[in-house]
């Protein structure tokens, strides 16, 4: 195992992590901006007002994209195990 192989595995791991986390992070950012804009317009300063919509949106996003996220993680896990198997033989 050389340095290029380790860098490839590390890059592949980070790409998969970003790909899996992207839908939830994007939805959380959008909802956070919308709630902040609403709070600025209405002069509301309640901290729970920003947390509840984000939690609800993240839950809905996890339900919608959960199957796809699981497929990506399982595909990545199978690839890693096949790399380990090929390296061991």
Beta strands, then each sheet from edge to edge (+ up, - down):
end
